[in-house]
């Protein structure tokens, strides 16, 4: 099958959406599918205001239409609601092509964290965007229930996976820092609620692995916290495996892929009891869910690394991709 995936999130961005799509494309190709990914690499772009690492494609409509005609896909999937996603959606509707979408980001909540936009308005826009697709794929039961409560009526489930060969238990001595080490891995941006992690009382080391528009401010106000910047591949996995607990302070993520990566390293996770973590973390087994993040982190230290690893081993990218493939629809009526 020839599959086209349209996404505004792609390399060099470092986030769960990009990682999910990269692993999905690789797994699809291993099983014999031909995949074309429409990304900002194909277009002229500008930096997203207040978030320069995100590039927004300029007027991609004509090139999107041309590429779809030339590639002639059997199935079309729209992964994001940005300029490329909108251009692909418009072309599909105009040409009577069926397609699927996925909901990776709680965009209404992200937008409200930056501007006083009512959730009802932004959810209406999201509902309109995704309702045109045959299916809208979400990662967890909690997100499915939340979107259905907002009037979405075409939701299906698409689980996530983790690379358990890369993310595995390793030597804790990799990090020569006072213990216990509480690590945060991800974007350093306002929607990640990183202030909650930085404020929590902790007797060891707080380590932030990642970068973003909030790093300069947060680093200046938290001199006792170690900021390492982005890490990749083996280096990232070594940092994560050497920590004692992973702290995930976000209130708005739909899943939190890094939580599975931490568990694969035998590292328990502390998080708030919200969408994403409640579906990934088994409270009292692979981590702790508390509204008091410091209490959650201290409690998570008592969790079994073996139980964390076992949970991650049940999350396989091949199984994830088979589920994704099962929801695709042939774009042209037969």
C-alpha positions as CSV (number, residue, x, y, z in Angstrom):
1,X,0.0,0.0,0.0
2,X,1.1,3.6,-0.7
3,X,0.6,5.7,2.4
4,X,0.9,9.4,2.6
5,X,1.4,11.0,6.1
6,X,1.1,14.8,6.4
7,X,2.7,16.4,9.4
8,X,3.8,19.8,10.5
9,X,5.9,18.2,13.3
10,X,9.2,16.7,12.0
11,X,12.9,16.7,12.5
12,X,14.8,18.6,13.8
13,X,12.0,19.0,16.4
14,X,12.4,16.7,19.4
15,X,9.1,15.6,20.8
16,X,6.8,12.6,21.2
17,X,4.9,13.4,17.9
18,X,8.0,13.3,15.8
19,X,9.3,10.1,17.6
20,X,5.9,8.4,17.1
21,X,5.8,9.2,13.4
22,X,9.4,8.2,12.8
23,X,8.9,4.8,14.4
24,X,5.6,4.3,12.6
25,X,7.0,5.1,9.2
26,X,10.0,2.8,9.8
27,X,7.7,-0.1,10.9
28,X,5.3,0.5,7.9
29,X,8.3,0.3,5.5
30,X,9.6,-2.9,7.1
31,X,6.3,-4.6,6.3
32,X,6.4,-3.6,2.7
33,X,4.4,-0.4,2.5
34,X,5.6,2.6,0.5
35,X,5.4,5.7,2.7
36,X,5.7,9.4,1.7
37,X,5.9,12.0,4.5
38,X,4.8,15.5,3.8
39,X,6.9,17.6,6.2
40,X,8.1,21.2,6.5
41,X,11.4,20.1,4.9
42,X,9.6,20.4,1.6
43,X,8.5,24.0,1.9
44,X,9.7,27.5,2.8
45,X,9.1,28.1,6.5
46,X,9.1,30.7,9.2
47,X,9.8,30.3,12.9
48,X,6.7,29.9,15.0
49,X,6.3,33.0,17.2
50,X,7.8,32.4,20.7
51,X,8.9,28.9,19.6
52,X,11.7,29.2,17.0
53,X,12.5,25.5,16.8
54,X,9.0,24.9,15.3
55,X,8.9,25.9,11.6
56,X,5.6,26.8,10.0
57,X,5.3,26.1,6.3
58,X,4.4,29.1,4.1
59,X,1.5,28.6,1.6
60,X,2.0,24.9,1.1
61,X,-1.3,24.3,-0.7
62,X,-0.1,24.1,-4.3
63,X,2.9,21.9,-3.5
64,X,0.7,19.6,-1.3
65,X,-1.8,19.2,-4.1
66,X,0.9,18.4,-6.6
67,X,2.6,15.9,-4.4
68,X,-0.6,14.0,-3.6
69,X,-1.4,13.8,-7.3
70,X,2.1,12.6,-8.2
71,X,2.4,10.1,-5.4
72,X,-1.2,8.8,-5.8
73,X,-1.5,7.3,-2.4
74,X,-3.9,4.5,-1.4
75,X,-4.3,6.0,2.1
76,X,-3.8,9.5,3.5
77,X,-3.2,10.3,7.2
78,X,-3.1,13.8,8.6
79,X,-1.1,13.9,11.8
80,X,-1.2,17.6,12.8
81,X,-3.5,20.6,12.5
82,X,-0.9,23.1,11.2
83,X,-0.4,24.6,7.7
84,X,0.5,21.2,6.0
85,X,-2.4,19.4,7.8
86,X,-4.9,22.1,6.8
87,X,-3.7,22.1,3.1
88,X,-3.9,18.3,2.9
89,X,-7.4,18.3,4.5
90,X,-8.6,21.0,2.0
91,X,-7.3,19.0,-1.0
92,X,-8.9,15.8,0.2
93,X,-12.3,17.4,0.8
94,X,-12.1,19.2,-2.6
95,X,-11.2,15.9,-4.4
96,X,-13.5,13.6,-2.4
97,X,-10.6,11.7,-0.9
98,X,-11.1,9.9,2.4
99,X,-8.5,10.3,5.1
100,X,-7.7,9.7,8.7
101,X,-6.3,12.1,11.4
102,X,-4.6,11.8,14.8
103,X,-4.9,13.9,17.9
104,X,-1.4,14.2,19.4
105,X,-1.6,17.6,21.2
106,X,-4.1,19.2,23.5
107,X,-3.9,22.3,21.4
108,X,-6.8,24.1,23.1
109,X,-5.0,23.8,26.5
110,X,-1.7,24.8,25.0
111,X,-3.3,27.9,23.4
112,X,-5.0,28.9,26.6
113,X,-1.6,28.7,28.4
114,X,-0.4,31.5,26.1
115,X,-3.5,33.5,25.5
116,X,-7.0,33.9,27.0
117,X,-8.8,31.9,24.3
118,X,-11.9,30.1,25.5
119,X,-11.6,26.3,25.4
120,X,-15.0,26.1,23.8
121,X,-13.8,28.0,20.7
122,X,-10.6,26.1,20.2
123,X,-12.3,22.8,20.8
124,X,-14.9,23.7,18.2
125,X,-12.1,24.4,15.7
126,X,-10.4,21.0,16.5
127,X,-13.7,19.2,16.3
128,X,-14.4,20.7,12.8
129,X,-10.9,19.8,11.6
130,X,-11.0,16.1,12.8
131,X,-14.6,15.4,12.0
132,X,-13.9,15.5,8.3
133,X,-11.7,12.4,8.6
134,X,-13.0,8.9,8.7
135,X,-11.2,8.2,12.0
136,X,-9.4,10.4,14.5
137,X,-6.8,8.3,16.3
138,X,-5.9,8.9,20.0
139,X,-3.4,7.2,22.3
140,X,-5.4,6.5,25.5
141,X,-8.9,5.7,26.8
142,X,-8.8,8.9,28.8
143,X,-8.2,11.1,25.7
144,X,-10.9,9.2,23.9
145,X,-13.4,9.9,26.6
146,X,-12.4,13.5,26.9
147,X,-12.8,14.2,23.2
148,X,-16.1,12.4,23.0
149,X,-17.3,14.6,25.8
150,X,-16.4,17.5,23.6
151,X,-18.5,16.2,20.7
152,X,-15.9,14.2,18.7
153,X,-17.7,11.2,17.2
154,X,-15.1,9.4,15.1
155,X,-12.5,8.4,17.7
156,X,-10.4,5.2,17.5
157,X,-7.5,4.1,19.6
158,X,-3.8,4.0,18.5
159,X,-1.4,2.8,21.2
160,X,2.2,3.9,21.5
161,X,5.4,1.9,21.6
162,X,9.0,2.3,22.9
163,X,12.4,1.2,21.7
164,X,13.4,-1.2,24.5
165,X,16.7,-2.0,22.9
166,X,17.8,1.6,23.2
167,X,16.0,2.5,26.4
168,X,17.1,-0.2,28.9
169,X,18.6,-0.4,32.4
170,X,22.2,0.9,32.5
171,X,24.9,1.8,34.9
172,X,23.7,4.5,37.4
173,X,27.3,5.7,37.7
174,X,26.9,7.5,34.4
175,X,25.7,10.6,36.3
176,X,28.1,11.8,39.0
177,X,25.5,13.9,40.8
178,X,24.1,13.9,44.4
179,X,21.3,11.4,44.7
180,X,18.5,10.8,44.4
181,X,18.4,12.2,40.9
182,X,15.0,13.5,39.7
183,X,15.1,13.9,35.9
184,X,12.8,15.8,33.6
185,X,13.1,15.1,29.8
186,X,11.3,17.2,27.2
187,X,10.7,20.6,25.9
188,X,11.4,23.5,28.2
189,X,8.3,25.5,27.4
190,X,5.4,27.0,29.2
191,X,2.8,24.2,28.4
192,X,5.0,21.6,30.0
193,X,4.4,23.1,33.5
194,X,8.1,22.8,34.3
195,X,7.8,25.3,37.2
196,X,6.0,22.6,39.2
197,X,9.1,20.3,38.9
198,X,11.5,23.1,39.8
199,X,9.5,24.2,42.8
200,X,9.1,20.8,44.4
201,X,11.2,20.2,47.5
202,X,14.0,17.7,46.8
203,X,17.0,16.6,48.7
204,X,19.1,15.3,45.8
205,X,19.6,16.6,42.3
206,X,17.1,18.0,39.8
207,X,18.2,17.4,36.2
208,X,16.5,19.0,33.2
209,X,17.3,17.3,29.8
210,X,15.9,19.4,27.0
211,X,15.7,22.9,25.6
212,X,13.1,25.4,24.6
213,X,11.9,29.0,24.9
214,X,11.7,28.9,28.7
215,X,15.2,27.6,29.4
216,X,16.9,31.0,29.8
217,X,14.3,32.2,32.3
218,X,14.1,29.0,34.3
219,X,17.8,28.4,34.4
220,X,18.4,32.0,35.7
221,X,15.9,31.5,38.5
222,X,17.0,28.0,39.5
223,X,20.8,27.9,39.8
224,X,20.6,24.7,41.9
225,X,19.1,22.8,39.0
226,X,21.3,21.1,36.4
227,X,20.3,22.0,32.8
228,X,22.0,19.7,30.2
229,X,20.2,20.8,27.0
230,X,19.0,18.2,24.5
231,X,20.5,14.7,24.4
232,X,20.0,12.2,21.7
233,X,20.2,8.4,21.1
234,X,22.5,6.5,23.4
235,X,23.4,9.7,25.3
236,X,19.8,10.4,26.1
237,X,19.1,6.8,27.1
238,X,22.2,6.8,29.4
239,X,21.0,10.0,31.1
240,X,17.5,8.7,31.6
241,X,18.7,5.3,32.9
242,X,21.1,6.9,35.4
243,X,18.3,8.8,37.1
244,X,16.4,7.6,40.2
245,X,13.0,8.9,39.2
246,X,11.5,10.6,36.2
247,X,9.2,13.6,36.9
248,X,6.5,14.5,34.4
249,X,4.9,17.7,35.4
250,X,2.8,18.3,32.3
251,X,-1.0,18.8,32.7
252,X,-1.8,18.9,29.0
253,X,0.0,16.0,27.2
254,X,-2.1,13.4,25.5
255,X,0.4,10.6,26.3
256,X,3.9,11.4,27.3
257,X,6.1,9.0,25.4
258,X,9.1,9.8,27.6
259,X,7.3,8.0,30.5
260,X,7.5,4.7,28.6
261,X,11.1,5.4,27.8
262,X,11.9,6.0,31.5
263,X,10.1,2.8,32.4
264,X,12.0,0.9,29.8
265,X,15.2,2.1,31.6
266,X,13.8,0.7,34.9
267,X,13.1,4.3,36.1
268,X,9.7,4.9,37.8
269,X,7.7,8.0,37.0
270,X,6.1,10.7,39.2
271,X,3.3,12.7,37.6
272,X,0.0,14.4,38.3
273,X,-3.1,12.2,38.0
274,X,-4.2,13.7,34.6
275,X,-4.8,12.5,31.0
276,X,-1.7,10.8,29.7
277,X,0.0,9.7,32.9
278,X,-3.1,8.0,34.3
279,X,-3.2,5.7,31.2
280,X,0.6,5.0,31.2
281,X,1.6,4.8,34.9
282,X,0.3,2.1,37.1
283,X,0.1,4.0,40.4
284,X,2.1,2.1,43.1
285,X,3.7,-0.2,40.6
286,X,5.5,1.7,37.9
287,X,5.3,5.1,39.5
288,X,3.2,7.5,41.6
289,X,0.3,9.8,40.7
290,X,-0.3,12.7,43.2
291,X,-1.4,16.3,43.1
292,X,1.7,16.9,45.3
293,X,4.5,16.3,42.9
294,X,7.2,16.1,45.5
295,X,5.2,13.4,47.4
296,X,4.8,11.5,44.1
297,X,8.5,11.6,43.4
298,X,9.5,10.4,46.8
299,X,6.9,7.6,46.7
300,X,8.1,6.6,43.2
301,X,11.6,6.0,44.5
302,X,10.2,2.9,46.2
303,X,8.9,1.3,43.0
304,X,10.5,-1.8,41.4
305,X,12.7,-1.1,38.4
306,X,11.8,-4.6,37.2
307,X,8.1,-3.8,37.2
308,X,8.8,-0.6,35.2
309,X,10.8,-2.5,32.6
310,X,8.1,-5.2,32.3
311,X,5.5,-2.5,31.6
312,X,7.6,-1.1,28.8
313,X,8.3,-4.5,27.3
314,X,4.5,-4.7,26.6
315,X,4.6,-1.6,24.5
316,X,5.9,-2.5,21.1
317,X,6.2,-0.3,18.0
318,X,5.3,-3.1,15.7
319,X,2.0,-3.7,17.5
320,X,1.4,0.1,17.6
321,X,1.9,0.3,13.8
322,X,-0.4,-2.6,13.1
323,X,-3.1,-0.8,15.0
324,X,-2.4,2.4,13.1
325,X,-2.5,0.5,9.8
326,X,-5.9,-1.1,10.8
327,X,-7.5,2.3,11.0
328,X,-6.4,3.6,7.6
329,X,-9.0,3.9,4.9
330,X,-8.6,3.6,1.2
331,X,-8.8,7.2,0.1
332,X,-10.6,6.7,-3.2
333,X,-14.0,5.0,-3.3
334,X,-14.1,1.8,-5.3
